[in-house]
Amino acid sequence: MSSVIHGGDLAILLYFLVLNSFYALLLVLSIPEIWEQTRLAEDEDFQRLMQSDALPPITILVPAHNESATIEASVTAILTLEYRNFEIIVVNDGSKDDTLERLRHAFDLYEVPHLSGDAPHQAAAGPVPLAHPHAPAGPRQENGGKADSLNAAINASRFPLVIAVDADTLIEPDALLRLTRPFLLGRQIAAVGGTVRVANGCTVKDGRVIDARVSGRFLPGVQVVEYLRAFLFGRLGWNRLGGSLVISGAFGLFRKEYLHAIGGYRTTSVVEDLDLVVRLHRYLRQHKRRYEIPFIPDPVAWTEVPESGRILSRQRERWHRGLIAAMWQYKGMLFNPRYGRVGLIAMPFFTFGEMLAPLVEVVGYVITVGGLLVGVVNANFALLFVLVAWGYGMLLSLWAVVLEEVSFQRYRRVGDLARLLLFATLENFGYRQRTVWWRLKAFWSVFRQKKTWGEMTRKGFETAGKQASEPAKANRE
């Protein structure tokens, strides 16, 4: 028994050492990526090209379900984007609040004939597609979920590029210009992802974040650190490895022809963005297409994150449940050389690193504590386990904050930087264990074949002087 406990603890220690070292590799790989993207963004000739008619037209897809607290600010931000040729399609996905009425009143919408396309989606609930020459357009349909709404929006779109944007997301004015940069470089781009940042605590005016702040509340504040870590070096590092599996559902640009080729968004998935990108990789590899799916760090969209543990737990459980389902659904790609670096690097990392990490961590806690109690594991080894599992991760979070500070510098106050460093340190003491528990519950949910999204309540964005107070969002079931 002593050998089993000691061997298990050693194996788990090695697991976290390898996993965190891979995260460190992504951090190192992200540094030249940031330098290259910054150089391109500041190139004068390239800036002139981005203001020309060479830019491809884009359709912006906005699924909306009970989004009355944020829909006006979000659509206002989209309407004033610095881009020459785009259209907006908002799909009112069976909202039970006044989402549609707010849109109709704010933008003088009027009814137009039904539009149709190839992607499967729920039948619209009556002859009420709405449009305006300079405002949103789109059908109202029965509640079918976010993926179903996006398919309906794709069917109504006119342009070859489509970007999916959550209705609770605020896009920065030049974000589309920056997001289309790879298309102007003559590369075979299938999709592009941009950065999503946390809007909680920021000051918003006319659909714009005019003062970026880090919330003083722990839950939204610590999520700022998580988002910095995930986007700034997590996804940037994958550009060099060529195997990114995630484009945020809140802010991602796709070639419409490829979306039609794979049948659009899969409505049975609870993380439709991950599922879509994996299927996109699979389709393009199987058809031997040359393609890239890069992440660009400087196009930014801001979103509201959960501020209560109850709502956050539902979100994280759903995310992990979707990850488990996707890795099982597409297990044929795992270690399959036919899919290149996606099959040989990305799929193993997301399966054995991201997916299994909460299981391994809980087993590590049990073995370490049990070994200490029975005298099999000494205190020095237990401390080493904590340093590798927690301390290594804490250093990576701190480096993400440093990377933000030396590159994009969105948070200009010393107090905000101090909060980021504090949250990056405190994240491992309590919050990390809660997220492990939430992700662990996802395995039981998969076993029970749970399909629901769960309720998601939002309070709306802060304005320049007052806090929006409307009850917001009961997310789709």
N, C-alpha and C positions, 0 to 999 in steps of 0.2 A: 504493500500500500504506500509506503514511504517513497519507493521508486516511481510509482505511478503519479503521485502528487507532484513530486519534484520534476519529473519528466514533462507532465502537463503544463506546469507553471513555466518551465523553460521554453516549451513550444509556443505558448501564448506570448511570452516575452519576445521571442524571435519574430512572431507574427506582427506585433506592434512596431518593432524596430524596422522591419521591412516596409510596412504600410506607411509609417511616418517618413521613412527615408524616400519613398516614392513621392509623397507630398512635397518633400524638400526638393526633389528633382524637378517637379513641376514649377516650384518657386524659382529655381535657378533658370529654367528654360523661359520663364515669363519675362525676365529682365531684357534680353535682346528683342523680344516681341514688342515690349512697351517702347523701346528706343526706335524700332523700325516704324511702328504706327505713328509715333510722335513726329518723326522726320517727314513722313508722308503728309500728315495733317498740316504741317507748317510749310510745305513746299509751295511757293507762289504760283508756279505753272499749274500745279495740280489743283490749287484753289480756284484758279480761273476756269479750269476744265469743269469743276464741280458746279460752277455757276452757269454753265452753257446748256444747250439743248441736247447734249450728249447723255444726260441723265435719263435712265429708263423710267417710264411711268409706273406708278405703284398704286395698288389698292390696299387700303388699311381696313382690316377686319376687326370689328369690335363686338364680341358677344356680351350681352348684358342681361343679367338675371337679378332683379331686386337691387339695382345699383343707384337708387335715387340720391343717395348721399354724395356720390362722387361723379355721376355721369355728366353733369353740365361742365364741371371743371375739366374733366378728361377730354371731352369732345372739343371744348373751347381751345385747349392746348393743341389738339391735333389740327384744328382748322387754321391755326396761325403758324404752322410749321414753315420753315424756310425751304420750300421745295417747289419746283415749277409745275409739276404735273402729277396730281394724285387725286384719288377719290376716297370717300369714307363710306363704309357699309356697317351700320350698327344693326345687329339682330337682337330684337327684344325677345328673349328666350322665356316666354311664359311668365313674365314678372307679375307678382301679386301686389307690388307697391305702385307708386306713381312714376316709375322710370319713363314709360312712354309719354306720359303727359308732360313731364319736365322737358323731354326732348322736343315734343311738338310745340310747346309754348316758347321755349328758348330759341328755336331755330326756324320757326314758321314752316313746319313740314306740311307736305300735302301728299295725297294718295297718288300712286302710279300703278300701272299694270304689273302683274306678277312677273318675276324673272325666274328663269330655270337654268339648270346645268346638269352635270353628270354626277356630282358627289351625292351619296345618299343622305337624306335628312328627313325630319318630321314634316308632315304637311302643314302649311301655314294655316293659321286660325282665322280665316276670313280674308276679304279683299282689302288688306290694309298695308301693303308696302308703302313707304313714305319717302319723299325726296325733296330736295331744294337745290338750286344751282350751286350754292356755296355752303351746303350743310350736309349732315349725314343722310344716308339713304339705307333702306333695308327692310326685310320682312318682319312681321311679328309671327311667331309660331308657338305651338304648344311646347311646354318645357321638355326639352330633350337632352339637356346637358351642354357643357361647353363645346365638346367635340362636334356634336350635332349642329350647334349654332355656327361654328366655323365652317362646316361643310355647306350650310345654307348660304353663308356669306361668300364662299368661294364660287358657288353657282351663280351668284348675282354679280360677280366681279367682271370688269372689262379688260383689265391690264395683265401683262405676263408675269409681273412680280406681285406677291401678296405678303403683307406683314400682319401677323396676329398680335393684337394689343389688348390686354385686359381693360375692362371698363373702369377699373379703379387705378389706372396707370396714367401718369403725366409724362409726356415725351418732351424732351428739351427741344428748343426751336431748330437747332441745326443737326438733330440726331439722324434724320433720314439722309441728309447730305453725307454724313460720315459713314452711315451704314451701307450706302451703295458704293463706297470707295473701291472695294474689291472688283466690282463689275466693270470699272473703268480701267482696270489694269490688264485686261485681256485674259483673265484667268477663267477656268471652267467652274463657276460658282453654282452650287446647288442650293445652298442656304447660308445665311449669315446670322450670327447672334450678337446682340449688344449687351451692355451692362445694365443691370437693374439695381437701383439703390433704394434705401429705406427713407420714406418721406415723413414718417412719424417724428414729430418734434420740429420739422422744418416749417418755415413760413411760406404760404402759397397765396399768390394773388393772380387772378385772371387765368387760372390753369397753369401757372408757372411757379416753380420753386425759386423764390427770390432770395432766400436766406437758408442755406443748408446748415442744419444743426444736428447734433447727436442728442437724442432724447435722454433726459436724466432718469427716466424710469428704467428699471433693470431689463425687463423682457424685450422691449423694442430696442434698447441700447445695445444689448448683447447680440441682437440679430444684425445690427449694422456691421459688427465684426465678422459674423458668419458670412454675410453677403460679400464683404470685401475679400475674405479668404477664398470664397467659392469662385468669384469672378476675376479678381485681379491676378491670382496666380493659378487657381485651379483650372479654369477654362483657357486662359492664355497659354499655359504650359502645354495643353493638348494640341495647340496649333502646330507646335514643333513635332509632336508625336503622330499627328495626322489621324487621330481617332476619336474626336469629341463625339459623345453620344447625347449631349444635352444642349438644346437651345431653349432658353426660357420661354415658357408659354406666354409670358407677359410682354415679350419683345423679341420677335424673331422674323426674319425675312426669307421667303422661299420662292423658287421658280414654280409657277402654277402648273406647268406641264408635268412636272415630277409628282406634284400632289395628286393630280388626276391619275397618273400612271399607277400609283400605289393605292388608289381608292380613297384618298382624303384621310381625314382623322378617323381613328377607330373609336366608335362610340362606346364600346364596352370597357375601355381603359380609363382608369381614374387618374393617370398621369399621361394625358394625350400627347404632351410635348416630347417626352422621352420615347414613347412608343413610336411616334411619327419619325423621329430622327433615326432610330434603329432600323425601321422598315425602309427608310430612304437609303441608308448605307447598304442594306441587303439588296435592294432593287438595283442600285447603280453598280454594285460589285458583280451581281449576277449577269447583268447586261454589259459588263466590261466597259462602262463609261468612265472617262476621265473626269474627275470632279474634286472639288474642295468644299468643306463645310467649316469655314474659319469663324473665330470669335474676334470681334473688334472692340477694344476697351473704351474708346472715347464717345461712341454714341450712348447716351444715357436716358433711361426712363426711370421714373420714381414711382414707387408703389407703397401702399399702406400695409404694414405687417400686423399680425395679431398682437394685442396687448394683454391678453389674459391667457393663463396657462391652459384653461379648458379649451379655448379655440385653437391655440397653438398646438396642443396635443393632437387634435383632430387633423390638423394640416400635416404634421410630421408623420403621423401614423399612415395617412393616405399616401403621402409621398413614398414612404418605404414600402407600403403595400403594392404600389404601382411598380416600384423597382423590382420587387420579388417576382411579380407577375410577368414583367417584361423579360427578365433574365431567364425565366422558365419558358416563356413563349418562344424565345429565339435562341434556345440553348444549342441549336444546330450550328450557330455561328461561333460558339466557344471553341477556342484553339483550332479553328478551321482556317488553314492557310489560304483558302479560296477568297476569304474576306480581308486579306492583308493584315495591316496593323490593327484594324478594327477587331478582327477575330483573334489575333495573337496577343494584343496588349490591352485594348479598351475593354472588351468583354470579360477577360479574366479579372481585370482590376475591379470593374463594377460588380462582378459576381462574388469574388473572394475577398475583396477589400470593402467596398461600400455595403454590399448586401449582408454579408456575414459578420461584419464588425460588431454589431450590438450583441449577437450571440456569443462571440468569442470574448468580448469584454466582460459580460456577466459571468461566464464560466471562469474567467480569470479572477474576478472578485471572489467567487465562491471558493476556488482552490486556494487562493492566497490567504484569505481569512481563516478557512478551515485548517490549512497547513500551519498557520501561526498558532491556532488554538491547541493543536495536538503536538506542537513542537517539531513538525517536520520541516517547515519553512522558517528560516531565521529572519530576523528583522531587517537585516541588510538586503536580503534578496527581495523582501516585500517592498522596501524603499526603492530598489532598482526598478521593480515592476511599475510602481507609481510614477517614477521619473520618466520611464520610456513611454508609458501609456498616456500620461497627463502632461508631464513637463515638456516633452518633445512637441506635442501638439500646441502647448501654450507658446513656445518659442515661434512656431509657424504663424500663430495668430498675431503675435507681436510684430513679426516681420511683414505680415500683410498690412498692418497699420503703418509701418515705416515706408513700405512701398507706395502706399496711398499718399503719404505725406511728401515724398520726394518726387512724385510723378504728377498726379492730378490735383492735389491740394484743394479738394472741395470743401473741407472743413478748415476754415482759416483762423478760428479762435483757439487760443491756448487751452481754454476750458474744454472744448470739444475734443482736442487731441488727448487731454488728460483723461476724459471719460472713455475714449477708445482704448487707451492703454489699461485703464482700470478694468473695463469689461473683458478685455482680452485675457487679463490675469484671473479674474473671478469666474470666468466661464467654466473652468474645470471643477469648481467646487459647488456642486449642487445642480447647476444647469445642465452640465454634460450628462450627469447620471439620469436626469429627468428625460432628456432626449433619447438616451439609450433605452429607457423603459418604454417610451412612446414607440420607438422603432421596433422594439421587441414584440409589442402587442400586435404589430402588423403581421407577424408570422401566424398568430392565432386567427387574425381576421382573414388571411388567405385560406387557412384551413377551413374556416367557416364559410368561405366563398362570399365574403362581404363585398358589396358593390357600391355602396352609397358614398357620397362625398362628405356628408356631415354638414351641420350648420356653420356658417361663417358670418360673424357679425362685424361690421365696420362702422366707425363713427364719422367718417368723412375727414377731408384734409383741413388743416389749420389755415385760416385766412390771415391777411395782414392786419390783425387787430382783434379777431374774434375766432372762436373755435366752432366749427360746424358741429351741429348737435343732432342732426337727424339720425334716427335708427337706420341702418344701412342694409346689410346684406344677409339674406338667408341663402346660403349657396345651394346649388342644385343637387338634388338627390339622384 
